[in-house]
């Protein structure tokens, strides 16, 4: 019997980081299983690209020029963009985790552990659960 629905559609991911090397590393980790639809180098580019590309998931740094990842996320949520969101950052304080949750983050991964945890974080978030890097205090994510 022929499958009339065709193969499952690959999830679309938008990346945002002001460091080209980090964008390349993340793309290398994920490109085999997901469509990387764009890269943004600052928060303003992230907002524009998310509105134009309509990704399923955004993976963003927190600290970026022009507009932070937090501010970009808040603007996207206010404009109706409902893409899932993972912050990939070096920031590990409870204040940053709390702010991430307040702007609608579904996941939070430390850059030092991207290779270890980002693929799992992406699968978890796209399946509807949240993900917090295990190296962070789990109580900070509530």
C-alpha positions as CSV (number, residue, x, y, z in Angstrom):
1,X,0.0,0.0,0.0
2,X,1.3,3.4,-1.0
3,X,1.8,6.0,1.8
4,X,-0.4,8.9,0.6
5,X,0.8,11.1,3.4
6,X,4.4,11.0,2.4
7,X,7.4,11.1,4.8
8,X,7.0,13.1,8.1
9,X,8.0,16.7,7.7
10,X,11.3,17.7,9.3
11,X,11.0,20.3,12.1
12,X,12.3,23.7,11.2
13,X,14.9,25.4,13.5
14,X,16.1,29.0,13.6
15,X,19.4,29.7,15.3
16,X,20.5,33.0,17.0
17,X,23.9,33.7,18.4
18,X,26.4,36.5,17.8
19,X,29.3,34.1,17.5
20,X,29.7,32.4,14.1
21,X,31.5,29.5,15.6
22,X,28.7,28.7,17.9
23,X,26.2,28.8,15.1
24,X,28.3,26.4,13.1
25,X,28.6,24.0,16.1
26,X,24.9,24.0,16.7
27,X,24.1,23.5,13.1
28,X,26.6,20.6,13.0
29,X,24.9,18.9,15.9
30,X,21.4,19.2,14.5
31,X,21.4,19.4,10.7
32,X,21.1,15.6,10.1
33,X,17.7,15.5,11.8
34,X,16.2,19.0,11.4
35,X,16.0,21.7,8.8
36,X,18.1,24.7,10.0
37,X,16.1,27.5,8.3
38,X,18.2,30.5,9.3
39,X,20.8,32.1,11.5
40,X,20.4,35.5,13.3
41,X,23.4,37.3,14.7
42,X,21.5,39.6,17.1
43,X,18.1,39.9,18.7
44,X,16.7,42.3,16.1
45,X,17.6,39.8,13.3
46,X,16.0,37.0,15.4
47,X,12.7,38.8,15.6
48,X,12.6,39.5,11.9
49,X,13.7,36.0,10.9
50,X,11.2,34.3,13.2
51,X,8.4,36.3,11.8
52,X,9.4,35.6,8.2
53,X,10.5,31.9,8.5
54,X,7.9,30.6,11.0
55,X,10.2,28.0,12.7
56,X,9.0,25.2,14.9
57,X,11.9,25.9,17.3
58,X,14.2,28.8,18.1
59,X,17.6,28.2,19.7
60,X,19.0,31.5,21.0
61,X,21.8,32.9,23.0
62,X,20.8,35.3,25.8
63,X,23.5,37.9,25.4
64,X,23.5,39.4,21.9
65,X,24.0,42.9,20.4
66,X,21.2,45.3,19.6
67,X,18.6,43.3,21.5
68,X,19.0,40.4,24.0
69,X,17.6,37.0,23.5
70,X,15.2,37.7,26.4
71,X,13.9,40.9,24.8
72,X,13.6,39.2,21.4
73,X,11.6,36.3,22.9
74,X,9.3,38.7,24.7
75,X,8.7,40.6,21.5
76,X,8.0,37.4,19.6
77,X,5.6,36.2,22.2
78,X,3.8,39.6,22.2
79,X,3.5,39.4,18.3
80,X,1.9,35.9,18.5
81,X,4.9,33.8,17.5
82,X,4.5,30.5,19.3
83,X,7.6,28.7,18.2
84,X,9.2,26.6,21.0
85,X,12.3,28.3,22.5
86,X,15.6,27.0,23.9
87,X,18.2,29.3,25.3
88,X,21.8,28.2,24.7
89,X,24.0,30.4,26.9
90,X,26.9,30.7,29.3
91,X,24.6,32.3,31.9
92,X,23.9,30.0,34.8
93,X,22.5,32.1,37.6
94,X,19.0,31.6,39.0
95,X,18.1,35.1,37.9
96,X,18.7,34.2,34.2
97,X,16.8,30.9,34.6
98,X,13.8,32.8,36.1
99,X,13.9,35.4,33.3
100,X,14.1,32.7,30.7
101,X,10.9,31.1,32.1
102,X,9.2,34.5,32.3
103,X,9.7,35.1,28.5
104,X,8.3,31.6,27.6
105,X,11.5,29.4,27.3
106,X,10.9,25.7,27.0
107,X,14.5,24.8,27.5
108,X,17.8,26.1,28.8
109,X,21.2,24.6,27.9
110,X,24.7,25.8,28.9
111,X,27.0,26.2,25.9
112,X,29.8,24.2,27.7
113,X,27.4,21.2,27.5
114,X,25.8,21.8,24.1
115,X,27.3,18.7,22.5
116,X,26.1,16.6,25.4
117,X,22.6,18.0,25.9
118,X,21.4,20.0,23.0
119,X,20.1,17.1,20.8
120,X,18.2,15.8,23.8
121,X,16.9,19.2,24.7
122,X,15.6,19.7,21.1
123,X,13.8,16.3,21.1
124,X,12.3,17.0,24.5
125,X,11.1,20.5,23.7
126,X,9.7,19.5,20.3
127,X,7.8,16.6,21.9
128,X,6.1,19.1,24.3
129,X,8.2,18.8,27.5
130,X,10.7,21.2,29.0
131,X,14.4,20.7,29.4
132,X,16.9,22.2,31.8
133,X,20.6,21.4,31.5
134,X,21.3,18.8,34.3
135,X,24.3,20.8,35.5
136,X,21.9,23.5,36.7
137,X,19.8,23.4,39.9
138,X,16.5,21.9,38.8
139,X,14.6,23.9,41.4
140,X,15.6,27.1,39.5
141,X,13.4,26.1,36.6
142,X,10.1,26.0,38.4
